[in-house]
Amino acid sequence: MKKEYEVTPYEVKGEVDYEKLIKEFGVERINDKLIERIEKHTGDLNILLKRRVFFAHRDLNWLLDEYEKGNKFFIYTGRASSKGSKVHIGHLMPWIMCKWLQDKFDAEMWFQFPDEEKFLYKPELTLKDTEEATYEDMLDVIALGFNTKKTFFIIDTQHANLLYREACRVAKKITFSTVKSSFGFTESNNIGSIFYTSMQAVLAFLPSVLKGKNIPCVIPLGIDQDPHFRISRDVMPKIGHYKPAIMHNVFLPPLTGMGGKMAASSNKDAAIFTTDSPSEVKRKINKYAFSGGRDTLEEHRKLGGNPDIDISFQYLKMMFEPDDKKLARIETDYRSGKLLSGELKAILIEKINTFLKEHQEKREKAKLIIDKFIFKG
């Protein structure tokens, strides 16, 4: 029987059933008890946790056990850059979570830019392409406000002296059959792509190597990237390191509907990019954002809209309206028919453009401080 959806590190298709995905991937749901435990340390909750955008995990309870013993953790995530594949607002979700964790737990942030990944997987790309894309992506990360003294950028081709030795230790423990079954590789895959997971694994224990002691790690990421780290988690105890804890976020859907995830490389009008102008944001949302409203004004006033399928409401709920009371009022008004689809879109347009105005200003300033973030050790 064919699955209604597909989730791999390279593609997300269909309307994802997250309950099934939890069982399929063997992860645990982030439940109320775990949320309460996190909140005891943080004092409040980021919207991404409160609204369960981060919905599943591996070993978060263990991570908090270690933290409560005084063994502070570090944070790791990354971005594989590609020519023409700009950062969109969906990419920001795990990075915003990383920033919040850094602030609340005073943690180091290690951000990997595997500039060789897309080069290895896409025949048309050159290393110059991915180098230029990496620079642009670094600006978006910096714009979120990470601590310059506690944030370290690792660029695979620039930091190979740090990564390769440890990647070899990882690679020795991974068989080709494991890689084939995990990623669907065939004999036509180049050998660089086969080795890549070994490079990606290193950041989950590199600070432990540099400091000569085992340090816990947490990796916020989209659940489509979990297969890379299932392999890594199997290997790390074999080479003397902790398994990293992982926090998984759901996908921000494309503007055009709930299936799949917002993507940078397919329909450009289905994504909101961090460099979009206010007029571009307005045009995309007004024209393409899937509506839960009725076909006519009369029907909408009488029967109300459906926020559960309305993309504008989903974006507000997931990222752009942190005030629970305001969100509840918007939902009530929309369900009752008091609030029209066009009015709901206008609320989202204002929220996103306000966010992007500040982000773009910080992104421009980031050009002056980018060198402060690149690891020098």
ChimeraX attribute file (.defattr): number of C-alpha atoms within 10 A of each C-alpha:
attribute: neighborCount
match mode: 1-to-1
recipient: residues
	/A:1	3
	/A:2	5
	/A:3	7
	/A:4	10
	/A:5	14
	/A:6	16
	/A:7	18
	/A:8	16
	/A:9	14
	/A:10	9
	/A:11	12
	/A:12	18
	/A:13	13
	/A:14	14
	/A:15	15
	/A:16	20
	/A:17	11
	/A:18	14
	/A:19	10
	/A:20	10
	/A:21	17
	/A:22	16
	/A:23	11
	/A:24	9
	/A:25	13
	/A:26	13
	/A:27	19
	/A:28	16
	/A:29	19
	/A:30	18
	/A:31	12
	/A:32	11
	/A:33	9
	/A:34	14
	/A:35	14
	/A:36	14
	/A:37	12
	/A:38	17
	/A:39	16
	/A:40	11
	/A:41	13
	/A:42	15
	/A:43	9
	/A:44	12
	/A:45	16
	/A:46	16
	/A:47	20
	/A:48	21
	/A:49	17
	/A:50	17
	/A:51	15
	/A:52	19
	/A:53	19
	/A:54	25
	/A:55	21
	/A:56	23
	/A:57	24
	/A:58	23
	/A:59	16
	/A:60	20
	/A:61	14
	/A:62	13
	/A:63	21
	/A:64	20
	/A:65	12
	/A:66	15
	/A:67	15
	/A:68	11
	/A:69	9
	/A:70	9
	/A:71	14
	/A:72	17
	/A:73	23
	/A:74	26
	/A:75	25
	/A:76	24
	/A:77	20
	/A:78	21
	/A:79	19
	/A:80	18
	/A:81	26
	/A:82	25
	/A:83	19
	/A:84	11
	/A:85	17
	/A:86	22
	/A:87	23
	/A:88	18
	/A:89	19
	/A:90	24
	/A:91	22
	/A:92	16
	/A:93	22
	/A:94	23
	/A:95	22
	/A:96	20
	/A:97	22
	/A:98	27
	/A:99	21
	/A:100	19
	/A:101	20
	/A:102	20
	/A:103	14
	/A:104	15
	/A:105	14
	/A:106	15
	/A:107	20
	/A:108	25
	/A:109	25
	/A:110	26
	/A:111	24
	/A:112	20
	/A:113	25
	/A:114	23
	/A:115	25
	/A:116	23
	/A:117	23
	/A:118	20
	/A:119	23
	/A:120	19
	/A:121	15
	/A:122	10
	/A:123	8
	/A:124	10
	/A:125	15
	/A:126	15
	/A:127	17
	/A:128	12
	/A:129	17
	/A:130	24
	/A:131	21
	/A:132	14
	/A:133	20
	/A:134	21
	/A:135	14
	/A:136	16
	/A:137	20
	/A:138	22
	/A:139	21
	/A:140	24
	/A:141	23
	/A:142	22
	/A:143	18
	/A:144	18
	/A:145	15
	/A:146	21
	/A:147	17
	/A:148	16
	/A:149	10
	/A:150	14
	/A:151	23
	/A:152	21
	/A:153	21
	/A:154	23
	/A:155	21
	/A:156	19
	/A:157	15
	/A:158	14
	/A:159	15
	/A:160	14
	/A:161	10
	/A:162	17
	/A:163	21
	/A:164	16
	/A:165	12
	/A:166	20
	/A:167	20
	/A:168	14
	/A:169	16
	/A:170	23
	/A:171	19
	/A:172	11
	/A:173	16
	/A:174	17
	/A:175	10
	/A:176	14
	/A:177	11
	/A:178	12
	/A:179	19
	/A:180	14
	/A:181	10
	/A:182	15
	/A:183	14
	/A:184	11
	/A:185	16
	/A:186	13
	/A:187	7
	/A:188	6
	/A:189	13
	/A:190	12
	/A:191	10
	/A:192	13
	/A:193	17
	/A:194	18
	/A:195	18
	/A:196	18
	/A:197	21
	/A:198	26
	/A:199	22
	/A:200	22
	/A:201	23
	/A:202	23
	/A:203	26
	/A:204	27
	/A:205	23
	/A:206	19
	/A:207	18
	/A:208	17
	/A:209	15
	/A:210	11
	/A:211	9
	/A:212	9
	/A:213	11
	/A:214	17
	/A:215	20
	/A:216	24
	/A:217	27
	/A:218	24
	/A:219	25
	/A:220	23
	/A:221	25
	/A:222	20
	/A:223	25
	/A:224	20
	/A:225	15
	/A:226	21
	/A:227	18
	/A:228	19
	/A:229	20
	/A:230	17
	/A:231	19
	/A:232	23
	/A:233	20
	/A:234	13
	/A:235	22
	/A:236	20
	/A:237	11
	/A:238	13
	/A:239	13
	/A:240	10
	/A:241	19
	/A:242	18
	/A:243	23
	/A:244	29
	/A:245	23
	/A:246	27
	/A:247	25
	/A:248	25
	/A:249	22
	/A:250	22
	/A:251	23
	/A:252	24
	/A:253	20
	/A:254	25
	/A:255	26
	/A:256	20
	/A:257	18
	/A:258	20
	/A:259	17
	/A:260	19
	/A:261	23
	/A:262	25
	/A:263	26
	/A:264	22
	/A:265	12
	/A:266	10
	/A:267	12
	/A:268	15
	/A:269	20
	/A:270	22
	/A:271	29
	/A:272	26
	/A:273	21
	/A:274	23
	/A:275	18
	/A:276	17
	/A:277	15
	/A:278	15
	/A:279	10
	/A:280	15
	/A:281	23
	/A:282	20
	/A:283	14
	/A:284	19
	/A:285	24
	/A:286	18
	/A:287	14
	/A:288	17
	/A:289	21
	/A:290	21
	/A:291	26
	/A:292	21
	/A:293	25
	/A:294	18
	/A:295	10
	/A:296	9
	/A:297	14
	/A:298	11
	/A:299	13
	/A:300	22
	/A:301	18
	/A:302	14
	/A:303	16
	/A:304	23
	/A:305	27
	/A:306	19
	/A:307	21
	/A:308	13
	/A:309	15
	/A:310	22
	/A:311	26
	/A:312	25
	/A:313	26
	/A:314	18
	/A:315	20
	/A:316	20
	/A:317	21
	/A:318	21
	/A:319	21
	/A:320	20
	/A:321	19
	/A:322	16
	/A:323	11
	/A:324	13
	/A:325	10
	/A:326	11
	/A:327	16
	/A:328	12
	/A:329	12
	/A:330	19
	/A:331	20
	/A:332	16
	/A:333	16
	/A:334	25
	/A:335	22
	/A:336	17
	/A:337	22
	/A:338	17
	/A:339	20
	/A:340	22
	/A:341	27
	/A:342	14
	/A:343	12
	/A:344	22
	/A:345	23
	/A:346	16
	/A:347	17
	/A:348	23
	/A:349	21
	/A:350	15
	/A:351	16
	/A:352	22
	/A:353	19
	/A:354	13
	/A:355	13
	/A:356	22
	/A:357	16
	/A:358	12
	/A:359	21
	/A:360	18
	/A:361	11
	/A:362	17
	/A:363	24
	/A:364	13
	/A:365	14
	/A:366	20
	/A:367	15
	/A:368	10
	/A:369	12
	/A:370	15
	/A:371	12
	/A:372	14
	/A:373	20
	/A:374	19
	/A:375	15
	/A:376	10
	/A:377	7
